């Protein structure tokens, strides 16, 4: 039993949902964990705007409550990313992906800037719509194979997963924050407050790396 | 030149939603072309629905204090699965005998029906679902209070 991510070295059992650690998933998990710890302990940046062609500059005022809320969302995003990295269940993976999408919206929706909030709203609509193909993909996985367990898919004893199910899963993940729908997120980066905004980017990257492994399973 | 035009189109974030909707439409059209999709009869958690039962849709049958067999993926991980709906508290039993829709209450009252699939075999899903709702509520309340 081996997947592209390697042989599971440890399996944690939550009823029918298994959490497993392969060299691939544990690497992604540790990356998400490290960045979440960084988010917890680091002090956020103060964004400075410099007037083009002159010496004028000004630092943006950011309230403490706003930063606290965004840190909370960034930590939640990190936890969701960690869950998505190690879960061994297709439906559970889609849930964690949806959670990453909504926490990304939360990270930037707290910013007091109409432009950023407009972008966050548009991205929120995409993330909301993306849950349709995401969960539909998981449903087709269940219907076609009779199982949602990635461990069972790894064994190769189940019927093959239809291509359309994989495509739905991928477009759902892409809608939760990948290019080309990333453009709305690029606008969000006008929001001050690294490392919180960087968590949006990192979580999307991690989810994408994981979905590549997931679609190659069955 | 084409890339520049695409980039110009994408730089307006109001175009992102229509683009995603278009991509989804194409995918679902492709999905129709892939029909029929194979269906495996050997599904997890099968059940027969008895619409006349007051515990519908959570009635999995079975006399009280007797465990009902549930086709779970890893049976050994859920030793308590199948025991939940076969046991009702006296209050729940009273409600099930006096109201026709006891099954819709789930956990809305003490001793209400707990869906064993959700709470025994797929408990982690329940935790994540509730967390998503909590996060959404936190965002909405923060924005509402700020405005």
Interface residues (C-beta under 8 A of the other chain):
Chain A: X13 X14 X15 X16 X17 X18 X19 X69 X72 X73 X76 X80 X83 X87 X89 X91 X92 X95 X96 X98 X99 X102 X103 X105 X106 X109 X110 X112 X118 X119 X122 X123 X125 X126 X129 X130 X132 X133 X140 X142 X143 X144 X145 X146 X147 X148 X149 X152 X158 X159 X162 X163 X164 X165 X167 X168 X171 X175 X180 X181 X183 X184 X187
Chain B: X6 X10 X11 X13 X14 X16 X17 X19 X20 X21 X23 X24 X27 X28 X30 X31 X34 X37 X38 X39 X40 X41 X42 X43 X44 X72 X73 X74 X77 X78 X81 X120 X121 X122 X123 X124 X125 X128 X129 X131 X132 X135 X136 X138 X139 X142 X143 X146
